[in-house]
Amino acid sequence: MNSSKPQWEQVGEAFVQHYYNTFDSSRSNLGPLYRENSMLTFEGEKYLGVQQIVGKLTALPFQKVQHQIVTCDCQPTQTQPSGILVFVNGNLLVDDSQNPLKFSQCFYLLPDSTNPASYWVHNDMFRLNYG
Amino acid sequence: MNSSKPQWEQVGEAFVQHYYNTFDSSRSNLGPLYRENSMLTFEGEKYLGVQQIVGKLTALPFQKVQHQIVTCDCQPTQTQPSGILVFVNGNLLVDDSQNPLKFSQCFYLLPDSTNPASYWVHNDMFRLNYG
């Protein structure tokens, strides 16, 4: 991690590394990153709260998955609380396919009110970019 | 506009129609949608405030441009003030090219403090998705 980067960029980049490592190894463990008012829009379908979101993610019909991050852009927001927008573009390798699918994903991270160094996913929007 | 849609979806969809219509007809007129603390990350390059942002957008090296929206996902945020995240995936036709470029763009809209029905662009992140 490059300490000359702004804090929100360090947080955002560390978050996506952790998020996709967890997703690709055991996506049922993503629950602690979401809360009851977290929102996921996955290919246009809407899910609210930990149970719906993790239910959707674990039901996705593949056994093996690998996210490759191509770009990761971060911006802070001047709201209360102040959050971090993280915008990822990358490749998705599913099961034994040799042809990566391109995806885009936008996360909005908010700090934990009792532990501001810890962030959770308030908003999550995912789309595959068909070629 | 479908009145059964939630308000944030109506606002987000109307915003992107207005934004890309303005961009494609006369992008120097995008200024009023941004403010001094607006942020743009365009293909990884960072711009802050109306002057830098509109300066970048008007300097883009094409004469004709057309954004085609393929998907537009919106989510509200439970911050103060409450904003709207808008996540667009689409095609970009530049000058006389017949080959659309795929793009993804994420906007974070905040309400005007004196006119809450009016929104401005606090955050804007844009990426081309090369095939």
Interface residues (C-beta under 8 A of the other chain):
Chain A: N37 M39 T41 G44 T71 D73 Q75 P76 T77 Q78 T79 Q80 P81 G83 L85 F87 N89 K102 S104 C106 Y108 L110 H122 N123 M125 R127 N129 G131
Chain B: N37 M39 T41 G44 T71 D73 Q75 P76 T77 Q78 T79 Q80 P81 G83 L85 F87 N89 K102 S104 C106 Y108 L110 H122 N123 M125 R127 N129 G131
